[in-house]
Structures are given as C-alpha cells and as structure tokens.
Amino acid sequence: MQVFIMRHGDAALDAASDSVRPLTPCGCDESRLMANWLKGQTVE
C-alpha cells in the first residue's frame, strides 16, 4: 500500500483566518504540479 502525504500550496500571510487565505502564485503552481503528478499514479 502507498500513502501520499502532502501539504497545501504556499498561502498568503495576511488573512483573517486560515480558511480564507488564498494561495500565492507559487502555491498555485505547486498545487498544479502535484495534481499532474497524482494523475500519473496508479490507484488500486
């Protein structure tokens, strides 16, 4: 069995709470890269 553990992409520092913090441009890129990598993984 494989388990993938990952964190969210880089988020902005200035927000009222974590639930409303937007991703930075770098965080958006990181998320896209991870999504593309996950698409290539085999899930049983």
mmCIF file of the N, C-alpha and C atoms, coordinates in Angstrom:
data_MODEL
# 
_entry.id   MODEL 
# 
loop_
_atom_site.group_PDB 
_atom_site.id 
_atom_site.type_symbol 
_atom_site.label_atom_id 
_atom_site.label_alt_id 
_atom_site.label_comp_id 
_atom_site.label_asym_id 
_atom_site.label_entity_id 
_atom_site.label_seq_id 
_atom_site.pdbx_PDB_ins_code 
_atom_site.Cartn_x 
_atom_site.Cartn_y 
_atom_site.Cartn_z 
_atom_site.occupancy 
_atom_site.B_iso_or_equiv 
_atom_site.pdbx_formal_charge 
_atom_site.auth_seq_id 
_atom_site.auth_comp_id 
_atom_site.auth_asym_id 
_atom_site.auth_atom_id 
_atom_site.pdbx_PDB_model_num 
ATOM 1   N N  . MET A 1 1  ? 0.839   -1.167 0.000   1.00 0.00 ? 1  MET A N  1 
ATOM 2   C CA . MET A 1 1  ? 0.000   0.000  0.000   1.00 0.00 ? 1  MET A CA 1 
ATOM 3   C C  . MET A 1 1  ? 0.890   1.238  0.000   1.00 0.00 ? 1  MET A C  1 
ATOM 4   N N  . GLN A 1 2  ? 0.495   2.234  -0.773  1.00 0.00 ? 2  GLN A N  1 
ATOM 5   C CA . GLN A 1 2  ? 1.194   3.513  -0.774  1.00 0.00 ? 2  GLN A CA 1 
ATOM 6   C C  . GLN A 1 2  ? 0.273   4.565  -0.174  1.00 0.00 ? 2  GLN A C  1 
ATOM 7   N N  . VAL A 1 3  ? 0.847   5.421  0.653   1.00 0.00 ? 3  VAL A N  1 
ATOM 8   C CA . VAL A 1 3  ? 0.111   6.531  1.238   1.00 0.00 ? 3  VAL A CA 1 
ATOM 9   C C  . VAL A 1 3  ? 0.833   7.800  0.832   1.00 0.00 ? 3  VAL A C  1 
ATOM 10  N N  . PHE A 1 4  ? 0.102   8.738  0.272   1.00 0.00 ? 4  PHE A N  1 
ATOM 11  C CA . PHE A 1 4  ? 0.687   10.012 -0.140  1.00 0.00 ? 4  PHE A CA 1 
ATOM 12  C C  . PHE A 1 4  ? 0.312   11.068 0.893   1.00 0.00 ? 4  PHE A C  1 
ATOM 13  N N  . ILE A 1 5  ? 1.318   11.672 1.478   1.00 0.00 ? 5  ILE A N  1 
ATOM 14  C CA . ILE A 1 5  ? 1.097   12.747 2.444   1.00 0.00 ? 5  ILE A CA 1 
ATOM 15  C C  . ILE A 1 5  ? 1.639   14.019 1.823   1.00 0.00 ? 5  ILE A C  1 
ATOM 16  N N  . MET A 1 6  ? 0.801   15.031 1.774   1.00 0.00 ? 6  MET A N  1 
ATOM 17  C CA . MET A 1 6  ? 1.236   16.298 1.187   1.00 0.00 ? 6  MET A CA 1 
ATOM 18  C C  . MET A 1 6  ? 0.627   17.462 1.946   1.00 0.00 ? 6  MET A C  1 
ATOM 19  N N  . ARG A 1 7  ? 1.233   18.587 1.773   1.00 0.00 ? 7  ARG A N  1 
ATOM 20  C CA . ARG A 1 7  ? 0.731   19.821 2.379   1.00 0.00 ? 7  ARG A CA 1 
ATOM 21  C C  . ARG A 1 7  ? 0.070   20.664 1.308   1.00 0.00 ? 7  ARG A C  1 
ATOM 22  N N  . HIS A 1 8  ? -0.638  21.654 1.752   1.00 0.00 ? 8  HIS A N  1 
ATOM 23  C CA . HIS A 1 8  ? -1.239  22.603 0.816   1.00 0.00 ? 8  HIS A CA 1 
ATOM 24  C C  . HIS A 1 8  ? -0.143  23.437 0.165   1.00 0.00 ? 8  HIS A C  1 
ATOM 25  N N  . GLY A 1 9  ? -0.473  24.114 -0.914  1.00 0.00 ? 9  GLY A N  1 
ATOM 26  C CA . GLY A 1 9  ? 0.480   25.008 -1.561  1.00 0.00 ? 9  GLY A CA 1 
ATOM 27  C C  . GLY A 1 9  ? 0.739   26.232 -0.692  1.00 0.00 ? 9  GLY A C  1 
ATOM 28  N N  . ASP A 1 10 ? 1.769   26.976 -1.026  1.00 0.00 ? 10 ASP A N  1 
ATOM 29  C CA . ASP A 1 10 ? 2.142   28.190 -0.302  1.00 0.00 ? 10 ASP A CA 1 
ATOM 30  C C  . ASP A 1 10 ? 0.961   29.157 -0.263  1.00 0.00 ? 10 ASP A C  1 
ATOM 31  N N  . ALA A 1 11 ? 0.637   29.672 0.925   1.00 0.00 ? 11 ALA A N  1 
ATOM 32  C CA . ALA A 1 11 ? -0.515  30.564 1.088   1.00 0.00 ? 11 ALA A CA 1 
ATOM 33  C C  . ALA A 1 11 ? -0.066  31.951 1.540   1.00 0.00 ? 11 ALA A C  1 
ATOM 34  N N  . ALA A 1 12 ? -0.914  32.931 1.274   1.00 0.00 ? 12 ALA A N  1 
ATOM 35  C CA . ALA A 1 12 ? -0.647  34.309 1.677   1.00 0.00 ? 12 ALA A CA 1 
ATOM 36  C C  . ALA A 1 12 ? -0.577  34.399 3.201   1.00 0.00 ? 12 ALA A C  1 
ATOM 37  N N  . LEU A 1 13 ? 0.161   35.366 3.696   1.00 0.00 ? 13 LEU A N  1 
ATOM 38  C CA . LEU A 1 13 ? 0.332   35.517 5.139   1.00 0.00 ? 13 LEU A CA 1 
ATOM 39  C C  . LEU A 1 13 ? -0.736  36.395 5.778   1.00 0.00 ? 13 LEU A C  1 
ATOM 40  N N  . ASP A 1 14 ? -1.303  37.308 5.018   1.00 0.00 ? 14 ASP A N  1 
ATOM 41  C CA . ASP A 1 14 ? -2.204  38.310 5.590   1.00 0.00 ? 14 ASP A CA 1 
ATOM 42  C C  . ASP A 1 14 ? -3.680  37.982 5.326   1.00 0.00 ? 14 ASP A C  1 
ATOM 43  N N  . ALA A 1 15 ? -4.280  37.257 6.251   1.00 0.00 ? 15 ALA A N  1 
ATOM 44  C CA . ALA A 1 15 ? -5.697  36.929 6.136   1.00 0.00 ? 15 ALA A CA 1 
ATOM 45  C C  . ALA A 1 15 ? -6.274  36.779 7.536   1.00 0.00 ? 15 ALA A C  1 
ATOM 46  N N  . ALA A 1 16 ? -7.579  36.973 7.635   1.00 0.00 ? 16 ALA A N  1 
ATOM 47  C CA . ALA A 1 16 ? -8.249  36.899 8.934   1.00 0.00 ? 16 ALA A CA 1 
ATOM 48  C C  . ALA A 1 16 ? -8.152  35.504 9.555   1.00 0.00 ? 16 ALA A C  1 
ATOM 49  N N  . SER A 1 17 ? -8.201  34.475 8.722   1.00 0.00 ? 17 SER A N  1 
ATOM 50  C CA . SER A 1 17 ? -8.088  33.106 9.236   1.00 0.00 ? 17 SER A CA 1 
ATOM 51  C C  . SER A 1 17 ? -7.543  32.198 8.141   1.00 0.00 ? 17 SER A C  1 
ATOM 52  N N  . ASP A 1 18 ? -7.102  31.018 8.531   1.00 0.00 ? 18 ASP A N  1 
ATOM 53  C CA . ASP A 1 18 ? -6.547  30.068 7.564   1.00 0.00 ? 18 ASP A CA 1 
ATOM 54  C C  . ASP A 1 18 ? -7.553  29.689 6.487   1.00 0.00 ? 18 ASP A C  1 
ATOM 55  N N  . SER A 1 19 ? -8.821  29.627 6.847   1.00 0.00 ? 19 SER A N  1 
ATOM 56  C CA . SER A 1 19 ? -9.832  29.168 5.883   1.00 0.00 ? 19 SER A CA 1 
ATOM 57  C C  . SER A 1 19 ? -10.057 30.145 4.734   1.00 0.00 ? 19 SER A C  1 
ATOM 58  N N  . VAL A 1 20 ? -9.599  31.379 4.873   1.00 0.00 ? 20 VAL A N  1 
ATOM 59  C CA . VAL A 1 20 ? -9.790  32.357 3.793   1.00 0.00 ? 20 VAL A CA 1 
ATOM 60  C C  . VAL A 1 20 ? -8.476  32.797 3.150   1.00 0.00 ? 20 VAL A C  1 
ATOM 61  N N  . ARG A 1 21 ? -7.358  32.188 3.558   1.00 0.00 ? 21 ARG A N  1 
ATOM 62  C CA . ARG A 1 21 ? -6.067  32.561 2.970   1.00 0.00 ? 21 ARG A CA 1 
ATOM 63  C C  . ARG A 1 21 ? -5.969  32.027 1.552   1.00 0.00 ? 21 ARG A C  1 
ATOM 64  N N  . PRO A 1 22 ? -5.746  32.906 0.579   1.00 0.00 ? 22 PRO A N  1 
ATOM 65  C CA . PRO A 1 22 ? -5.588  32.427 -0.795  1.00 0.00 ? 22 PRO A CA 1 
ATOM 66  C C  . PRO A 1 22 ? -4.186  31.865 -1.009  1.00 0.00 ? 22 PRO A C  1 
ATOM 67  N N  . LEU A 1 23 ? -4.056  31.020 -2.007  1.00 0.00 ? 23 LEU A N  1 
ATOM 68  C CA . LEU A 1 23 ? -2.734  30.542 -2.390  1.00 0.00 ? 23 LEU A CA 1 
ATOM 69  C C  . LEU A 1 23 ? -1.985  31.663 -3.100  1.00 0.00 ? 23 LEU A C  1 
ATOM 70  N N  . THR A 1 24 ? -0.679  31.699 -2.918  1.00 0.00 ? 24 THR A N  1 
ATOM 71  C CA . THR A 1 24 ? 0.154   32.635 -3.662  1.00 0.00 ? 24 THR A CA 1 
ATOM 72  C C  . THR A 1 24 ? 0.313   32.088 -5.082  1.00 0.00 ? 24 THR A C  1 
ATOM 73  N N  . PRO A 1 25 ? 0.834   32.894 -6.009  1.00 0.00 ? 25 PRO A N  1 
ATOM 74  C CA . PRO A 1 25 ? 1.100   32.353 -7.349  1.00 0.00 ? 25 PRO A CA 1 
ATOM 75  C C  . PRO A 1 25 ? 1.986   31.103 -7.289  1.00 0.00 ? 25 PRO A C  1 
ATOM 76  N N  . CYS A 1 26 ? 2.974   31.101 -6.402  1.00 0.00 ? 26 CYS A N  1 
ATOM 77  C CA . CYS A 1 26 ? 3.831   29.920 -6.240  1.00 0.00 ? 26 CYS A CA 1 
ATOM 78  C C  . CYS A 1 26 ? 3.015   28.740 -5.716  1.00 0.00 ? 26 CYS A C  1 
ATOM 79  N N  . GLY A 1 27 ? 2.118   28.986 -4.773  1.00 0.00 ? 27 GLY A N  1 
ATOM 80  C CA . GLY A 1 27 ? 1.267   27.935 -4.230  1.00 0.00 ? 27 GLY A CA 1 
ATOM 81  C C  . GLY A 1 27 ? 0.350   27.338 -5.284  1.00 0.00 ? 27 GLY A C  1 
ATOM 82  N N  . CYS A 1 28 ? -0.156  28.183 -6.185  1.00 0.00 ? 28 CYS A N  1 
ATOM 83  C CA . CYS A 1 28 ? -0.988  27.686 -7.292  1.00 0.00 ? 28 CYS A CA 1 
ATOM 84  C C  . CYS A 1 28 ? -0.163  26.779 -8.198  1.00 0.00 ? 28 CYS A C  1 
ATOM 85  N N  . ASP A 1 29 ? 1.067   27.196 -8.495  1.00 0.00 ? 29 ASP A N  1 
ATOM 86  C CA . ASP A 1 29 ? 1.956   26.371 -9.328  1.00 0.00 ? 29 ASP A CA 1 
ATOM 87  C C  . ASP A 1 29 ? 2.257   25.038 -8.644  1.00 0.00 ? 29 ASP A C  1 
ATOM 88  N N  . GLU A 1 30 ? 2.551   25.092 -7.338  1.00 0.00 ? 30 GLU A N  1 
ATOM 89  C CA . GLU A 1 30 ? 2.841   23.869 -6.590  1.00 0.00 ? 30 GLU A CA 1 
ATOM 90  C C  . GLU A 1 30 ? 1.650   22.911 -6.639  1.00 0.00 ? 30 GLU A C  1 
ATOM 91  N N  . SER A 1 31 ? 0.456   23.453 -6.481  1.00 0.00 ? 31 SER A N  1 
ATOM 92  C CA . SER A 1 31 ? -0.757  22.621 -6.493  1.00 0.00 ? 31 SER A CA 1 
ATOM 93  C C  . SER A 1 31 ? -0.983  21.987 -7.855  1.00 0.00 ? 31 SER A C  1 
ATOM 94  N N  . ARG A 1 32 ? -0.758  22.758 -8.916  1.00 0.00 ? 32 ARG A N  1 
ATOM 95  C CA . ARG A 1 32 ? -0.909  22.213 -10.276 1.00 0.00 ? 32 ARG A CA 1 
ATOM 96  C C  . ARG A 1 32 ? 0.103   21.096 -10.535 1.00 0.00 ? 32 ARG A C  1 
ATOM 97  N N  . LEU A 1 33 ? 1.348   21.317 -10.117 1.00 0.00 ? 33 LEU A N  1 
ATOM 98  C CA . LEU A 1 33 ? 2.380   20.291 -10.297 1.00 0.00 ? 33 LEU A CA 1 
ATOM 99  C C  . LEU A 1 33 ? 2.009   19.003 -9.562  1.00 0.00 ? 33 LEU A C  1 
ATOM 100 N N  . MET A 1 34 ? 1.534   19.131 -8.328  1.00 0.00 ? 34 MET A N  1 
ATOM 101 C CA . MET A 1 34 ? 1.161   17.950 -7.554  1.00 0.00 ? 34 MET A CA 1 
ATOM 102 C C  . MET A 1 34 ? -0.041  17.256 -8.178  1.00 0.00 ? 34 MET A C  1 
ATOM 103 N N  . ALA A 1 35 ? -1.018  18.014 -8.655  1.00 0.00 ? 35 ALA A N  1 
ATOM 104 C CA . ALA A 1 35 ? -2.193  17.417 -9.299  1.00 0.00 ? 35 ALA A CA 1 
ATOM 105 C C  . ALA A 1 35 ? -1.774  16.623 -10.532 1.00 0.00 ? 35 ALA A C  1 
ATOM 106 N N  . ASN A 1 36 ? -0.880  17.184 -11.323 1.00 0.00 ? 36 ASN A N  1 
ATOM 107 C CA . ASN A 1 36 ? -0.404  16.475 -12.519 1.00 0.00 ? 36 ASN A CA 1 
ATOM 108 C C  . ASN A 1 36 ? 0.370   15.218 -12.142 1.00 0.00 ? 36 ASN A C  1 
ATOM 109 N N  . TRP A 1 37 ? 1.168   15.291 -11.091 1.00 0.00 ? 37 TRP A N  1 
ATOM 110 C CA . TRP A 1 37 ? 1.907   14.116 -10.643 1.00 0.00 ? 37 TRP A CA 1 
ATOM 111 C C  . TRP A 1 37 ? 0.938   13.032 -10.155 1.00 0.00 ? 37 TRP A C  1 
ATOM 112 N N  . LEU A 1 38 ? -0.067  13.432 -9.368  1.00 0.00 ? 38 LEU A N  1 
ATOM 113 C CA . LEU A 1 38 ? -1.036  12.463 -8.845  1.00 0.00 ? 38 LEU A CA 1 
ATOM 114 C C  . LEU A 1 38 ? -1.819  11.781 -9.957  1.00 0.00 ? 38 LEU A C  1 
ATOM 115 N N  . LYS A 1 39 ? -2.104  12.521 -11.033 1.00 0.00 ? 39 LYS A N  1 
ATOM 116 C CA . LYS A 1 39 ? -2.823  11.925 -12.164 1.00 0.00 ? 39 LYS A CA 1 
ATOM 117 C C  . LYS A 1 39 ? -2.067  10.739 -12.742 1.00 0.00 ? 39 LYS A C  1 
ATOM 118 N N  . GLY A 1 40 ? -0.748  10.759 -12.658 1.00 0.00 ? 40 GLY A N  1 
ATOM 119 C CA . GLY A 1 40 ? 0.069   9.695  -13.221 1.00 0.00 ? 40 GLY A CA 1 
ATOM 120 C C  . GLY A 1 40 ? 0.260   8.501  -12.299 1.00 0.00 ? 40 GLY A C  1 
ATOM 121 N N  . GLN A 1 41 ? -0.267  8.577  -11.074 1.00 0.00 ? 41 GLN A N  1 
ATOM 122 C CA . GLN A 1 41 ? -0.102  7.490  -10.112 1.00 0.00 ? 41 GLN A CA 1 
ATOM 123 C C  . GLN A 1 41 ? -1.217  6.456  -10.279 1.00 0.00 ? 41 GLN A C  1 
ATOM 124 N N  . THR A 1 42 ? -0.884  5.213  -10.045 1.00 0.00 ? 42 THR A N  1 
ATOM 125 C CA . THR A 1 42 ? -1.861  4.131  -10.119 1.00 0.00 ? 42 THR A CA 1 
ATOM 126 C C  . THR A 1 42 ? -2.544  3.973  -8.765  1.00 0.00 ? 42 THR A C  1 
ATOM 127 N N  . VAL A 1 43 ? -3.866  3.964  -8.785  1.00 0.00 ? 43 VAL A N  1 
ATOM 128 C CA . VAL A 1 43 ? -4.638  3.779  -7.557  1.00 0.00 ? 43 VAL A CA 1 
ATOM 129 C C  . VAL A 1 43 ? -5.370  2.452  -7.649  1.00 0.00 ? 43 VAL A C  1 
ATOM 130 N N  . GLU A 1 44 ? -5.239  1.643  -6.630  1.00 0.00 ? 44 GLU A N  1 
ATOM 131 C CA . GLU A 1 44 ? -5.904  0.330  -6.620  1.00 0.00 ? 44 GLU A CA 1 
ATOM 132 C C  . GLU A 1 44 ? -7.205  0.379  -5.860  1.00 0.00 ? 44 GLU A C  1 
# 
